[in-house]
Structure formats: C-alpha cells, structure tokens
Amino acid sequence: MQKVILLFLFLALASCQSKTNNDTSGDPAWPQKMQKTGKTFQELLPYVYNAEQFSAKKNRKMLTAKINDYSKSIHEISTEKAKAILGDDPYVYQSLGQLKELTERAQQAFNRGDTKTSQILLQATTNTCFKCHTRMKFGPESYYWKNFDVSKIETSPIEKVNLLVSMRQYEDAKLHLREYISELEDNGKFNLTYENALKYYLMVSLRGQKTIDDARNFLISKMYADKLPEHFYQTIQVWTKDLAYWSKNKKELTPTLAGASHVLTRNKGRSGDRAAVNNLIAGNLLHQYLMTETVKANKAAAYYRLGKIYDDLILAGYWDLPEIYYEMCIRYSPKTKIAGRCFAGYRNNIILGYSGSRGTVIPGFEYERMEELKKIAGVR
C-alpha cells in the first residue's frame, strides 16, 4: 500500500527539545527521558546524513552503541504518559509504535552490515519529527539545538527544513525555505517544485508556529501573475484571502467541534489546494480539542472531521493517513450513523491505497481488519 510515513510522530515531543514542558503530569522522569532521547539523536545525526561516515568500518563500533542507545531511549518513552499529556489522539500511540519499529529495523539492518537500509530508516525517524511539529506546536522552542549547523548536513534543501523543524527551529527553517524559494526564482523555476516549497512554508507557519500573519505576508510577496501557472496564482489568492480573514477574526478560532466546523464553512465547496488554509487551521483546533475531551461520542465526531480533513489535504499534496482517524471514530461510536460514515471513509482509503494497473488486490490482513470494522460500525 502506497502510504507516506505518519506525519505526526510523538518523538517530536521527546527527542527534539531540551527545556521541560509544564505538562508533565507530575512525572519527574518525563523531562529526563526527553533530554536523553534528544542527546542520542543529536550524536547520531551527523552520521545519519553522511553515507561515507555511516558505512566506515572505523565508526562501526561507535555507531552500533549510539544506535542502540537511541533505540533504547525511545523504548523508555511511555505511550500512556504521552496520552495523558496529549489526549486521546491516535497519533500518540500510532506514531510512537512506528518509531520503535523503525529504530528496531535500523538496528537489525546495521548489525547485519546493511548500512544503507539502516541509514534510510534512521532518516525516516528524523522526518517524523517534522511531521509532528507541523501538526501541533506543543512545548517550547528547542534551545538544545541552537548551535546545530544544518548547512553541514549533506541532504536536500527540504530535508534541511525538516531537520530544523524537528528541532523546533522554526525561524531558521523559514529562513532556509525563503533562501531556497529565492534560488528557484532566480533560476526561473516556477514549477511544481516551487509550488511545493510554498506549501512547506504555509505548513510550517500555520501548523508549526501558528503564525497566520507571517504566512499571509510571505505569500503576498510571491504573487507573480506573469510567472506562476494560472491555477497556482489563483490558489495563492484564495490562501491570502482566507489568511486575511482569520487574521482579523482570531477570536473565532476556538478549539471545539463547533469552532473547527465554523472554520471549514469558509471552504464553501472548495477542496484540495484551495481548501488547504482552512483545513490546516481546523485540524489544529481539533487536535487541541482532543487533548482535553473525554466524551467518546464527541471524540468520535472529532476523529470523523479529522479523517475528512486529511482526505482532502492528501489531494492538496500534504501527508497524512486519514484511515487511522476513521478507525478510531468507528471504535469510539459503534453502530451509529457517524460510525457508518467513518467506515465509508476508511473503506475508500483502503481500496484506493491498493488500487493499481492490475486492479484492486487487498491483502488478507487488511481485508480482515476492514470486515472487523464493518461489524463494529454496524454496516450491512
């Protein structure tokens, strides 16, 4: 199934910050665990993005120890404590479980001498920090990484932005994006790469920093009617109008079901790229809502809305797995009308994910899960 790794990983809350959060729910070990994982992550990072150094025999013993320390520190992170702090949002346990799996596989690959696979898997854990930090701004900026020089990392401009966001260095991330976008402009590359870079800026601003005004001002400066493809120029116009509205009406942005629904009404039938601003903002509100909501029916409604939002954001080129929200919706509100809607969304994602030139072939384990959820939802 063609899926991108889950965009909102709990490691971002643990490995990428050094100052402690106030929300530790009375657990004195929580900040120490965050710092321990951050330290092992920092020590590995220069090698993870340098294939020659990562595969060098002289570094094998040292890297074996560092990878083991990194994996061990991740396994010490409590999923239940994460849920206690962040609420019953599926990304907490889904993403933490995936992180543990990635580091275990990286360990195994390195131990058998497959350094290339190990390197790729460790890079994937780095990318997940970005994905989480563009979902919810939880915790302070990571001063632990202030002296880290991303320019020394051998990777693409977008990967460097991922790294900076994973460290909560939002301003530096946006600076690198602005430089990259300017470079594309200087070379006359107003193409899909340029569009995606602007989307990155929008996401870092809205999902990372929650800075509506910065996103709007930057996008206004990029409205080149004579250079951009007509469809994308019109898309930026829509984005800036939505951003201008929410800049003036920030009091309407309440972290409730009604607040998120209110934001989505501005889409007025729009979908994909042109609905991105409202979808991103509404998603922020729903994730914040799930941090404190305890009523299962209300959580199911939030999961349904998040599933719909991330279905649409995939069309806009963002990364998410909407089916995990549909599944949670079904399990929290079985045999209800909303469970039926969530099952329809889940089923569509599974079928589309396994559709190809040879038709649709759903693996047995996926089919069994789908049948299980169908029964729970009460769908005939």
Secondary structure, DSSP 8 states (H G I E B T S, - for coil): ------S--THHHHTT--S--S--TT-THHHHHHHHHHHHHHHHHHHHT-HHHHH-GGGHHHHHHHHHHHHHHHHTS-HHHHHHHH-S-THHHHHHHHHHHHHHHHHHHHHTT-HHHHHHHHHHHHHHHHHHHTT---S---GGGTT--GGGS-S-HHHHHHHHHHTT-HHHHHHHHHHHHHHHHHTT--SHHHHHHHHHHHHIIIIII--HHHHHHHHHTT--TTTS-HHHHHHHHHHHHHHHHHHH-GGG--SSHHHHHHHHGGGTT--GGGGHHHHHHHHHHHHHHHTT---HHHHHHHHHHHHHHHHHHHHTT----THHHHHHHHHHSTTSHHHHHHHHHHHHHHHHHTEETTEE---HHHHHHHHHHHHHHT--
